[in-house]
Amino acid sequence: MKKSSIIHVIFPIMMGNIIPPLFHLTCLLLLPTTSSAYMGAEIIRAHCISAFELAFPKQQWTTENDLRAFAANVSTDRKADTYFACPLGGGIGSELSNFDSADLLDWFLTAFNPNVLRYTEMIMSEVSVVNNVCSMDKLFFASIGNCHVHAMSRLMIEVDEDGKLVQWLDHFDQEDLNQKMGVCNLQLGDEL
């Protein structure tokens, strides 16, 4: 509520005009609710970005230690609710449920091992928040020798009240990414 709005509500009371008490009480109750809801969304947004940046620090390649920190941030309080999909709907091997940090780390070291593939991901849009879920556009970028691969996707992250990861749903075109990686592998084969 702007300062001028507060004056419009309080000024008539000070001038002796009687405003129905229910209206005044309603105005006072709405202000903290609006502020706390906004602050809650900002805190959730910060938790989501922090969870993302544990695995994909800004302006550097992802390392195994980054993935270990990311995996260590999995919610233990809500383990039964945990779900990971990369890509969502990708079939066997692309999804985990009811997992712990060791399961998530194993998945990454099998599917996207940073000791084999140089890659990172970057947030490319505003991070929107609904309840404890954030959504954003992101860019996957990998370097294989002199060949570079990129793919855009939509990511949804759910965090618990402590900022721990509950769900990670990555929507991207797996076929497109596999084709791009295949082209890089062919180019590298031709260079040898």
Salt bridges, closest charged atoms under 4 A:
GLU42 OE2 - ARG45 NH1 2.47
GLU53 OE2 - LYS58 NZ 3.69
GLU64 OE2 - ARG68 NH2 2.60
ASP81 OD2 - ARG78 NE 3.07
GLU121 OE1 - LYS138 NZ 2.62
ASP137 OD1 - ARG154 NH1 2.96
GLU158 OE2 - ARG78 NH2 2.87
ASP170 OD2 - LYS138 NZ 2.94
ASP176 OD2 - LYS180 NZ 3.23
